């Protein structure tokens, strides 16, 4: 998308009458991409308001040390994560790591600060964050972790409302405006992502497909063109999957067979989001409420399609229970991930976190948007994981938080200049994708990200309505609804009490 914006900006110089004005921002800015009608293969960009970024003031902070704490997401199938702002790959840095170090050097020089930190998955991570607030020790100034695990921090008063820090300008293009708007609660924002992060990109959901299998199966459709035409929808997706699954070993369907789709329980929710539906919405006062109360028919229509498809013979669900008890240390890597690597799975619905682990795969693969849940949608929608994605947070009570805000803004601004181009163009578009079309699909995916409060707070265990794969979802919503509403009210009362006490 960044390249497309730059092209449009150049065109404006030569054609002053051009009605579309596109600000040259980052790949995470709040641009809505609408897919065109089937008779037009171009992806159109709607008009944007002209926004001028405001750089932070440069100030001598007298040698202040800024400590950063990052959760480490690395695993067998999640490769290449080295931290946010800081990097744990100083001895063997890649281009993104070099860019991160350049950002730190520039900010340290301009503000007379030292920036250091830790990338860890230690078991005390959560308690460390909460304890430093209660004890006033403040070992860390910035924390990067999943919002799904951090909701406890917010409810317990351990996080700063980022909107109260006047030196952080959340309207600047280096902050993801969809995130800023979607994950605030009652007008308060406890976590955010933007150019200061890279792992939020990798926590965005997509569909991978095996090109070799597609050709071997004689599937004639051009998936990329369908995505650009706006005809890449769930109904067509299901049709394409019919008859793909094959029992290769003759002992019934298992993880060693050929499959049309590899997925997991979370992806029921991801594909509901793909219909432009939030599980939790917010009213005019930014107070959360259950979307099911106002959009019942649409949510049930989405679940009916998705759940019945997941219950079919074409879909392997990694954590659906069938493969439990087989001694796998990681059921995802042993089933859906393994099948895709070995060329036995046509589609794999997953986060972009998984793409790096397929670099050595023999078969060619491509990246696609999540299918539109409904054919009449005017856009694609892509969920960003609450747990497998990075969000920036500031512990409550950090000393001189306004000065810290200056450093945060500078880090975000310079990351947009130096880190995002390397990460987006070189790592995602260059190293991890194998064709130009997949790179074009990434532009669509990142421009249509959607954040939801439901998997972050999971009020009343409401996410169980999506994670349980059977057709009894209506009764589950009915049984959990009152508890979820009470939990939302409780959360809002607690958060409001902290504000009143200040």
ROTIKE-827616 format. One record per residue (C-alpha): residue in one letter; y negated, x negated, z negated. Coordinates in steps of 0.001 Angstrom, whole numbers, plus 500000, padded with zeros to 6 digits. Example, Ala and Ser with C-alpha at 12.3 -4.5 7.8 and 13.67 -1.06 7.14 Angstrom:
residuo:A Y:504500 X:487700 Z:492200
residuo:S Y:501060 X:486330 Z:492860
//
This chain:
residuo:X Y:500000 X:500000 Z:500000
residuo:X Y:497636 X:497126 Z:499246
residuo:X Y:497892 X:495848 Z:502806
residuo:X Y:497258 X:499347 Z:504173
residuo:X Y:494168 X:499725 Z:502007
residuo:X Y:492804 X:496407 Z:503154
residuo:X Y:493287 X:497392 Z:506802
residuo:X Y:491440 X:500646 Z:506214
residuo:X Y:488629 X:498810 Z:504447
residuo:X Y:488228 X:496469 Z:507415
residuo:X Y:488120 X:499432 Z:509754
residuo:X Y:485257 X:500923 Z:507754
residuo:X Y:483127 X:497891 Z:508507
residuo:X Y:483474 X:498533 Z:512237
residuo:X Y:483355 X:502316 Z:512061
residuo:X Y:480751 X:503521 Z:509585
residuo:X Y:481433 X:507109 Z:510468
residuo:X Y:485026 X:506903 Z:509303
residuo:X Y:485429 X:509692 Z:506744
residuo:X Y:488143 X:508065 Z:504658
residuo:X Y:486926 X:505556 Z:502078
residuo:X Y:489581 X:503425 Z:500456
residuo:X Y:488799 X:501116 Z:497556
residuo:X Y:490641 X:497816 Z:497725
residuo:X Y:492436 X:498057 Z:494391
residuo:X Y:495827 X:497050 Z:493067
residuo:X Y:499241 X:498401 Z:493940
residuo:X Y:499297 X:500487 Z:490751
residuo:X Y:496040 X:502385 Z:491198
residuo:X Y:495931 X:506161 Z:491079
residuo:X Y:496289 X:506803 Z:494795
residuo:X Y:498196 X:509916 Z:495781
residuo:X Y:500257 X:509496 Z:498928
residuo:X Y:501077 X:512674 Z:500794
residuo:X Y:503855 X:512651 Z:503307
residuo:X Y:503031 X:514106 Z:506667
residuo:X Y:504696 X:516962 Z:508417
residuo:X Y:507945 X:516241 Z:510299
residuo:X Y:506138 X:515989 Z:513639
residuo:X Y:503990 X:513077 Z:512436
residuo:X Y:505639 X:509828 Z:511420
residuo:X Y:502613 X:508408 Z:509641
residuo:X Y:502044 X:508481 Z:505878
residuo:X Y:498519 X:509761 Z:505261
residuo:X Y:496191 X:508691 Z:502472
residuo:X Y:493874 X:511381 Z:501079
residuo:X Y:490216 X:510754 Z:500413
residuo:X Y:489418 X:508713 Z:497310
residuo:X Y:486310 X:508623 Z:495174
residuo:X Y:484558 X:505300 Z:495467
residuo:X Y:485136 X:503351 Z:492268
residuo:X Y:483429 X:500108 Z:491332
residuo:X Y:485263 X:497965 Z:488808
residuo:X Y:483291 X:496612 Z:485857
residuo:X Y:484250 X:493019 Z:484951
residuo:X Y:484352 X:492197 Z:481239
residuo:X Y:481623 X:490207 Z:479535
residuo:X Y:482411 X:486510 Z:479163
residuo:X Y:482045 X:485361 Z:475554
residuo:X Y:482868 X:482240 Z:473570
residuo:X Y:485517 X:483314 Z:471047
residuo:X Y:485448 X:480027 Z:469166
residuo:X Y:489045 X:478933 Z:469690
residuo:X Y:490725 X:482210 Z:468731
residuo:X Y:494512 X:482258 Z:469180
residuo:X Y:495882 X:485312 Z:471001
residuo:X Y:499581 X:485827 Z:470254
residuo:X Y:501748 X:487913 Z:472586
residuo:X Y:505115 X:489487 Z:471731
residuo:X Y:507305 X:490592 Z:474671
residuo:X Y:510634 X:492349 Z:474643
residuo:X Y:513190 X:490501 Z:476775
residuo:X Y:514925 X:492832 Z:479234
residuo:X Y:517095 X:490160 Z:480857
residuo:X Y:520779 X:490958 Z:481324
residuo:X Y:523593 X:490391 Z:483808
residuo:X Y:522177 X:493016 Z:486183
residuo:X Y:518500 X:492492 Z:485308
residuo:X Y:517516 X:489098 Z:486622
residuo:X Y:514194 X:487335 Z:486900
residuo:X Y:512305 X:488837 Z:483954
residuo:X Y:510285 X:486039 Z:482318
residuo:X Y:507721 X:487890 Z:480214
residuo:X Y:504350 X:489625 Z:480457
residuo:X Y:501201 X:487474 Z:480591
residuo:X Y:503166 X:484602 Z:479087
residuo:X Y:506343 X:483258 Z:480691
residuo:X Y:509491 X:481699 Z:479285
residuo:X Y:510118 X:479893 Z:482586
residuo:X Y:507673 X:476988 Z:482154
residuo:X Y:510405 X:474437 Z:482909
residuo:X Y:511422 X:476092 Z:486188
residuo:X Y:508592 X:478454 Z:487149
residuo:X Y:508656 X:480709 Z:490164
residuo:X Y:505550 X:481722 Z:492072
residuo:X Y:504869 X:484663 Z:489770
residuo:X Y:505214 X:482410 Z:486724
residuo:X Y:502808 X:479889 Z:488237
residuo:X Y:500332 X:482705 Z:488820
residuo:X Y:500689 X:483873 Z:485204
residuo:X Y:499995 X:480365 Z:483949
residuo:X Y:496928 X:480168 Z:486191
residuo:X Y:495626 X:483416 Z:484693
residuo:X Y:496098 X:482084 Z:481167
residuo:X Y:494333 X:478817 Z:482027
residuo:X Y:491369 X:480678 Z:483508
residuo:X Y:491000 X:483097 Z:480585
residuo:X Y:491479 X:480368 Z:477974
residuo:X Y:488688 X:478352 Z:479593
residuo:X Y:486246 X:481235 Z:480021
residuo:X Y:486701 X:482680 Z:476531
residuo:X Y:487565 X:479541 Z:474546
residuo:X Y:490854 X:481005 Z:473335
residuo:X Y:494478 X:479934 Z:473209
residuo:X Y:497097 X:482374 Z:474529
residuo:X Y:500723 X:481932 Z:473484
residuo:X Y:503656 X:484065 Z:472485
residuo:X Y:507325 X:484903 Z:472444
residuo:X Y:509776 X:486639 Z:474793
residuo:X Y:512662 X:487912 Z:472666
residuo:X Y:515203 X:490676 Z:472114
residuo:X Y:515652 X:489919 Z:468434
residuo:X Y:516878 X:492789 Z:466332
residuo:X Y:513814 X:492692 Z:464086
residuo:X Y:511413 X:493312 Z:466986
residuo:X Y:510519 X:496864 Z:465939
residuo:X Y:510282 X:496150 Z:462230
residuo:X Y:508156 X:493057 Z:462908
residuo:X Y:505573 X:495176 Z:464725
residuo:X Y:505418 X:497790 Z:461978
residuo:X Y:505527 X:495284 Z:459104
residuo:X Y:502605 X:493228 Z:460327
residuo:X Y:500467 X:496374 Z:460284
residuo:X Y:501507 X:497408 Z:456787
residuo:X Y:501166 X:493857 Z:455428
residuo:X Y:498067 X:492903 Z:457419
residuo:X Y:499615 X:489653 Z:458615
residuo:X Y:499084 X:490271 Z:462356
residuo:X Y:501361 X:487619 Z:463792
residuo:X Y:500806 X:489190 Z:467221
residuo:X Y:497752 X:490641 Z:468928
residuo:X Y:499476 X:492166 Z:471947
residuo:X Y:502917 X:493737 Z:472228
residuo:X Y:504833 X:494505 Z:475418
residuo:X Y:507873 X:496748 Z:475074
residuo:X Y:509244 X:500094 Z:476237
residuo:X Y:507235 X:503173 Z:475310
residuo:X Y:510448 X:505037 Z:474496
residuo:X Y:511146 X:502687 Z:471620
residuo:X Y:507523 X:502471 Z:470556
residuo:X Y:506824 X:506144 Z:469909
residuo:X Y:507806 X:505463 Z:466288
residuo:X Y:504961 X:502936 Z:466065
residuo:X Y:502426 X:505527 Z:467185
residuo:X Y:503671 X:508246 Z:464850
residuo:X Y:503602 X:505787 Z:461940
residuo:X Y:500062 X:504665 Z:462661
residuo:X Y:501064 X:501185 Z:463819
residuo:X Y:499272 X:501279 Z:467200
residuo:X Y:495609 X:501246 Z:468188
residuo:X Y:494226 X:504029 Z:470344
residuo:X Y:493218 X:501943 Z:473352
residuo:X Y:490467 X:504417 Z:474176
residuo:X Y:488642 X:503417 Z:470995
residuo:X Y:488225 X:499808 Z:472170
residuo:X Y:484918 X:499834 Z:474032
residuo:X Y:485578 X:496485 Z:475716
residuo:X Y:488650 X:497859 Z:477507
residuo:X Y:487543 X:499877 Z:480533
residuo:X Y:490556 X:502032 Z:481366
residuo:X Y:488920 X:503345 Z:484538
residuo:X Y:489086 X:499898 Z:486146
residuo:X Y:491545 X:499578 Z:489003
residuo:X Y:493691 X:497020 Z:487186
residuo:X Y:494945 X:499821 Z:484910
residuo:X Y:497473 X:502283 Z:486345
residuo:X Y:495492 X:505517 Z:486419
residuo:X Y:498612 X:507691 Z:486601
residuo:X Y:499790 X:506080 Z:483363
residuo:X Y:496367 X:506411 Z:481720
residuo:X Y:496311 X:510133 Z:482524
residuo:X Y:499971 X:510989 Z:481957
residuo:X Y:500895 X:509272 Z:478662
residuo:X Y:497838 X:509974 Z:476537
residuo:X Y:498445 X:512338 Z:473619
residuo:X Y:495659 X:514504 Z:472299
residuo:X Y:493094 X:512296 Z:474000
residuo:X Y:494558 X:509102 Z:472542
residuo:X Y:496298 X:506358 Z:474467
residuo:X Y:498692 X:504091 Z:472590
residuo:X Y:500255 X:502244 Z:475525
residuo:X Y:499363 X:501511 Z:479105
residuo:X Y:500490 X:499518 Z:482099
residuo:X Y:498743 X:497995 Z:485069
residuo:X Y:498303 X:494600 Z:486661
residuo:X Y:498644 X:492985 Z:483252
residuo:X Y:502324 X:494013 Z:483475
residuo:X Y:504929 X:493254 Z:486108
residuo:X Y:507974 X:494855 Z:484540
residuo:X Y:506479 X:498325 Z:484829
residuo:X Y:506963 X:497952 Z:488586
residuo:X Y:510614 X:497119 Z:488072
residuo:X Y:511045 X:500121 Z:485789
residuo:X Y:510200 X:502431 Z:488708
residuo:X Y:513123 X:504444 Z:490101
residuo:X Y:514294 X:504415 Z:493713
residuo:X Y:517348 X:504819 Z:495948
residuo:X Y:519192 X:501845 Z:497444
residuo:X Y:521487 X:502261 Z:500437
residuo:X Y:524159 X:500065 Z:501989
residuo:X Y:523309 X:499513 Z:505660
residuo:X Y:526790 X:498275 Z:506579
residuo:X Y:528443 X:501369 Z:505115
residuo:X Y:525938 X:503610 Z:506841
residuo:X Y:526800 X:502064 Z:510207
residuo:X Y:530554 X:502066 Z:509537
residuo:X Y:530409 X:505755 Z:508611
residuo:X Y:528583 X:506559 Z:511847
residuo:X Y:525552 X:508060 Z:510096
residuo:X Y:522940 X:508311 Z:512830
residuo:X Y:519919 X:509362 Z:510784
residuo:X Y:517142 X:506825 Z:510349
residuo:X Y:516554 X:507010 Z:506607
residuo:X Y:513282 X:505098 Z:506803
residuo:X Y:511884 X:507422 Z:509437
residuo:X Y:512982 X:510443 Z:507430
residuo:X Y:511083 X:509061 Z:504438
residuo:X Y:507953 X:508547 Z:506524
residuo:X Y:508302 X:511962 Z:508174
residuo:X Y:508622 X:513692 Z:504825
residuo:X Y:512104 X:515021 Z:505627
residuo:X Y:513867 X:512787 Z:503104
residuo:X Y:514798 X:515575 Z:500681
residuo:X Y:517665 X:516422 Z:498350
residuo:X Y:519258 X:519007 Z:500641
residuo:X Y:519543 X:516476 Z:503483
residuo:X Y:520639 X:513796 Z:501054
residuo:X Y:523502 X:515973 Z:499841
residuo:X Y:524529 X:516793 Z:503410
residuo:X Y:524678 X:513102 Z:504320
residuo:X Y:526881 X:512407 Z:501297
residuo:X Y:529560 X:514925 Z:502216
residuo:X Y:532930 X:513330 Z:502928
residuo:X Y:531840 X:509774 Z:502112
residuo:X Y:533917 X:509380 Z:498951
residuo:X Y:537436 X:508065 Z:499619
residuo:X Y:540324 X:507381 Z:497226
residuo:X Y:541003 X:503783 Z:498255
residuo:X Y:543799 X:502998 Z:495804
residuo:X Y:545662 X:506318 Z:495977
residuo:X Y:545565 X:507058 Z:492251
residuo:X Y:542749 X:509583 Z:492118
residuo:X Y:539030 X:508988 Z:491995
residuo:X Y:538064 X:506062 Z:489822
residuo:X Y:535498 X:503277 Z:489686
residuo:X Y:537421 X:501215 Z:492276
residuo:X Y:537143 X:503769 Z:495094
residuo:X Y:534536 X:504346 Z:497801
residuo:X Y:531662 X:506593 Z:496716
residuo:X Y:528761 X:508379 Z:498337
residuo:X Y:526481 X:507959 Z:495305
residuo:X Y:526416 X:505861 Z:492160
residuo:X Y:524197 X:507223 Z:489405
residuo:X Y:523805 X:507824 Z:485670
residuo:X Y:522849 X:510707 Z:483382
residuo:X Y:519196 X:509672 Z:483213
residuo:X Y:518923 X:510279 Z:486937
residuo:X Y:519230 X:514038 Z:486504
residuo:X Y:515845 X:513792 Z:484812
residuo:X Y:514587 X:511294 Z:487421
residuo:X Y:515434 X:513711 Z:490203
residuo:X Y:513786 X:516643 Z:488422
residuo:X Y:510666 X:514469 Z:488253
residuo:X Y:511246 X:513890 Z:491966
residuo:X Y:510318 X:517544 Z:492411
residuo:X Y:506823 X:516935 Z:491069
residuo:X Y:507809 X:518509 Z:487748
residuo:X Y:507021 X:517201 Z:484275
residuo:X Y:509400 X:517954 Z:481427
residuo:X Y:506380 X:517886 Z:479123
residuo:X Y:502928 X:518798 Z:480423
residuo:X Y:499539 X:518823 Z:478671
residuo:X Y:496876 X:521487 Z:478261
residuo:X Y:493116 X:521137 Z:478797
residuo:X Y:492843 X:519440 Z:475389
residuo:X Y:495524 X:516893 Z:476300
residuo:X Y:497960 X:518515 Z:473866
residuo:X Y:501619 X:518366 Z:475016
residuo:X Y:503712 X:521448 Z:475662
residuo:X Y:507135 X:522151 Z:477196
residuo:X Y:506829 X:522674 Z:480940
residuo:X Y:509893 X:524908 Z:480867
residuo:X Y:507688 X:527597 Z:479273
residuo:X Y:505469 X:527828 Z:482362
residuo:X Y:507627 X:526500 Z:485198
residuo:X Y:511011 X:527909 Z:484276
residuo:X Y:512143 X:529004 Z:487729
residuo:X Y:511208 X:525707 Z:489394
residuo:X Y:512913 X:523550 Z:486749
residuo:X Y:516083 X:525637 Z:486841
residuo:X Y:516107 X:525532 Z:490647
residuo:X Y:515863 X:521730 Z:490501
residuo:X Y:518598 X:521450 Z:487878
residuo:X Y:520856 X:523811 Z:489806
residuo:X Y:520720 X:521559 Z:492870
residuo:X Y:521034 X:518275 Z:491011
residuo:X Y:523677 X:519178 Z:488448
residuo:X Y:525990 X:520875 Z:490931
residuo:X Y:525732 X:517849 Z:493195
residuo:X Y:526484 X:515493 Z:490294
residuo:X Y:529551 X:517556 Z:489462
residuo:X Y:530881 X:517146 Z:493008
residuo:X Y:533482 X:514634 Z:494160
residuo:X Y:530843 X:512554 Z:495953
residuo:X Y:529093 X:511213 Z:492849
residuo:X Y:530176 X:508503 Z:490378
residuo:X Y:528297 X:508817 Z:487077
residuo:X Y:528441 X:505543 Z:485160
residuo:X Y:527912 X:506940 Z:481671
residuo:X Y:529261 X:510426 Z:482252
residuo:X Y:532213 X:509811 Z:479932
residuo:X Y:534942 X:509245 Z:482501
residuo:X Y:534805 X:505471 Z:482147
residuo:X Y:534332 X:505301 Z:478399
residuo:X Y:537212 X:503807 Z:476470
residuo:X Y:538106 X:501347 Z:479244
residuo:X Y:536818 X:498372 Z:477320
residuo:X Y:533743 X:497750 Z:479475
residuo:X Y:530954 X:495944 Z:477650
residuo:X Y:528504 X:497479 Z:480118
residuo:X Y:529781 X:500612 Z:481823
residuo:X Y:526945 X:500579 Z:484399
residuo:X Y:527698 X:497065 Z:485597
residuo:X Y:531442 X:497757 Z:485695
residuo:X Y:531188 X:500952 Z:487749
residuo:X Y:528184 X:501949 Z:489890
residuo:X Y:526607 X:498495 Z:489998
residuo:X Y:529874 X:496766 Z:490880
residuo:X Y:530713 X:499325 Z:493558
residuo:X Y:527375 X:498775 Z:495288
residuo:X Y:527717 X:494989 Z:495210
residuo:X Y:531243 X:495222 Z:496665
residuo:X Y:530181 X:497520 Z:499520
residuo:X Y:531957 X:500633 Z:498218
residuo:X Y:528910 X:502791 Z:497506
residuo:X Y:526554 X:504241 Z:500104
residuo:X Y:523675 X:505140 Z:497776
residuo:X Y:522727 X:503765 Z:494369
residuo:X Y:520052 X:505576 Z:492338
residuo:X Y:518516 X:503074 Z:489963
residuo:X Y:515424 X:501218 Z:488864
residuo:X Y:513950 X:498400 Z:490893
residuo:X Y:515096 X:496189 Z:488014
residuo:X Y:518494 X:496103 Z:489695
residuo:X Y:517394 X:494854 Z:493089
residuo:X Y:517271 X:491159 Z:492198
residuo:X Y:520971 X:491161 Z:491295
residuo:X Y:521870 X:492117 Z:494897
residuo:X Y:520326 X:489040 Z:496530
residuo:X Y:523743 X:487437 Z:497007
residuo:X Y:525398 X:490638 Z:498214
residuo:X Y:527229 X:490262 Z:501531
residuo:X Y:526265 X:493662 Z:502908
residuo:X Y:522693 X:494447 Z:503930
residuo:X Y:520892 X:497015 Z:501813
residuo:X Y:517598 X:498883 Z:501962
residuo:X Y:515217 X:500592 Z:499548
residuo:X Y:514197 X:504244 Z:499849
residuo:X Y:512023 X:506674 Z:497884
residuo:X Y:513697 X:509214 Z:495666
residuo:X Y:514435 X:512256 Z:497870
residuo:X Y:512070 X:515168 Z:497477
residuo:X Y:513836 X:517654 Z:495253
residuo:X Y:512345 X:520503 Z:497302
residuo:X Y:511728 X:520344 Z:501041
residuo:X Y:508321 X:522052 Z:500689
residuo:X Y:506805 X:519276 Z:498554
residuo:X Y:503736 X:517529 Z:499910
residuo:X Y:504573 X:514232 Z:498195
residuo:X Y:507311 X:512106 Z:496713
residuo:X Y:507371 X:511513 Z:492946
residuo:X Y:508902 X:508534 Z:491155
residuo:X Y:509650 X:508316 Z:487483
residuo:X Y:508890 X:505191 Z:485490
residuo:X Y:511406 X:504475 Z:482759
residuo:X Y:510216 X:504856 Z:479176
residuo:X Y:512680 X:502239 Z:477907
residuo:X Y:513400 X:499941 Z:480853
residuo:X Y:509745 X:499355 Z:481632
residuo:X Y:506934 X:497354 Z:480083
residuo:X Y:503907 X:498914 Z:478387
residuo:X Y:501062 X:497056 Z:476677
residuo:X Y:500203 X:497960 Z:473073
residuo:X Y:497817 X:496626 Z:470427
residuo:X Y:498893 X:496839 Z:466781
residuo:X Y:496570 X:498905 Z:464618
residuo:X Y:494099 X:496889 Z:462571
residuo:X Y:494147 X:493679 Z:464637
residuo:X Y:491037 X:491726 Z:463565
residuo:X Y:488052 X:491611 Z:465923
residuo:X Y:489687 X:494085 Z:468289
residuo:X Y:486558 X:494365 Z:470442
residuo:X Y:486745 X:490638 Z:471220
residuo:X Y:490454 X:491040 Z:471900
residuo:X Y:489564 X:493810 Z:474345
residuo:X Y:487445 X:491372 Z:476339
residuo:X Y:490416 X:489032 Z:476664
residuo:X Y:492738 X:491896 Z:477586
residuo:X Y:490362 X:493063 Z:480331
residuo:X Y:490042 X:489527 Z:481652
residuo:X Y:493806 X:489051 Z:481664
residuo:X Y:494285 X:492343 Z:483519
residuo:X Y:491525 X:491638 Z:486038
residuo:X Y:492712 X:488120 Z:486821
residuo:X Y:496343 X:489297 Z:486969
residuo:X Y:495260 X:491732 Z:489666
residuo:X Y:493738 X:488831 Z:491571
residuo:X Y:496518 X:486281 Z:491092
residuo:X Y:499765 X:487767 Z:489736
residuo:X Y:500041 X:491136 Z:491502
residuo:X Y:499831 X:489683 Z:495037
residuo:X Y:502578 X:487188 Z:494222
residuo:X Y:504745 X:489749 Z:492471
residuo:X Y:504302 X:492581 Z:494929
residuo:X Y:504087 X:490779 Z:498256
residuo:X Y:506293 X:487765 Z:497604
residuo:X Y:508823 X:488817 Z:494979
residuo:X Y:509371 X:492491 Z:495706
residuo:X Y:508455 X:492664 Z:499381
residuo:X Y:509624 X:489194 Z:500332
residuo:X Y:512407 X:487890 Z:498142
residuo:X Y:514075 X:491084 Z:496964
residuo:X Y:513902 X:493138 Z:500147
residuo:X Y:515618 X:492310 Z:503409
residuo:X Y:513539 X:494200 Z:505945
residuo:X Y:509979 X:495277 Z:506650
residuo:X Y:510875 X:498949 Z:506323
residuo:X Y:511961 X:498554 Z:502702
residuo:X Y:508629 X:496880 Z:501987
residuo:X Y:506889 X:499906 Z:503490
residuo:X Y:509002 X:502161 Z:501279
residuo:X Y:507772 X:500242 Z:498227
residuo:X Y:504212 X:501179 Z:499150
residuo:X Y:505200 X:504857 Z:499064
residuo:X Y:507143 X:504467 Z:495820
residuo:X Y:504385 X:502693 Z:493878
residuo:X Y:501707 X:505094 Z:495101
residuo:X Y:503622 X:508133 Z:493802
residuo:X Y:504648 X:507095 Z:490300
residuo:X Y:504815 X:509797 Z:487641
residuo:X Y:504942 X:509275 Z:483863
residuo:X Y:506281 X:511818 Z:481382
residuo:X Y:506001 X:512136 Z:477603
residuo:X Y:509448 X:513739 Z:477220
residuo:X Y:511588 X:510564 Z:477380
residuo:X Y:508988 X:508717 Z:475276
residuo:X Y:509005 X:511100 Z:472299
residuo:X Y:512143 X:513171 Z:473020
residuo:X Y:510787 X:515960 Z:470847
residuo:X Y:513606 X:518090 Z:469439
residuo:X Y:516115 X:516098 Z:471531
residuo:X Y:514751 X:517897 Z:474583
residuo:X Y:516073 X:515181 Z:476891
residuo:X Y:519594 X:516373 Z:476106
residuo:X Y:518799 X:519307 Z:478386
residuo:X Y:518773 X:516828 Z:481269
residuo:X Y:521343 X:514277 Z:480123
residuo:X Y:524208 X:516747 Z:479623
residuo:X Y:525675 X:517276 Z:483077
residuo:X Y:526957 X:520827 Z:483168
residuo:X Y:525526 X:524148 Z:484285
residuo:X Y:524642 X:525378 Z:480778
residuo:X Y:521130 X:523935 Z:480917
residuo:X Y:519397 X:527294 Z:480414
residuo:X Y:521134 X:527909 Z:477108
residuo:X Y:520374 X:524328 Z:476021
residuo:X Y:516672 X:524783 Z:476702
residuo:X Y:516741 X:528026 Z:474764
residuo:X Y:518519 X:526441 Z:471795
residuo:X Y:516320 X:523328 Z:471678
residuo:X Y:512980 X:524875 Z:472575
residuo:X Y:511830 X:525965 Z:469101
residuo:X Y:512784 X:522619 Z:467558
residuo:X Y:510992 X:520720 Z:470304
residuo:X Y:507819 X:522767 Z:469845
residuo:X Y:507888 X:522180 Z:466092
residuo:X Y:508389 X:518460 Z:466688
residuo:X Y:505387 X:518344 Z:469044
residuo:X Y:503244 X:520122 Z:466456
residuo:X Y:504418 X:517693 Z:463776
residuo:X Y:503620 X:514663 Z:465918
residuo:X Y:500165 X:515974 Z:466746
residuo:X Y:499438 X:516742 Z:463087
residuo:X Y:500459 X:513224 Z:462049
residuo:X Y:498424 X:511553 Z:464784
residuo:X Y:495413 X:513754 Z:463987
residuo:X Y:495690 X:512831 Z:460291
residuo:X Y:495321 X:509149 Z:461105
residuo:X Y:492172 X:509846 Z:463099
residuo:X Y:490694 X:511953 Z:460290
residuo:X Y:491425 X:509183 Z:457774
residuo:X Y:489495 X:506561 Z:459743
//
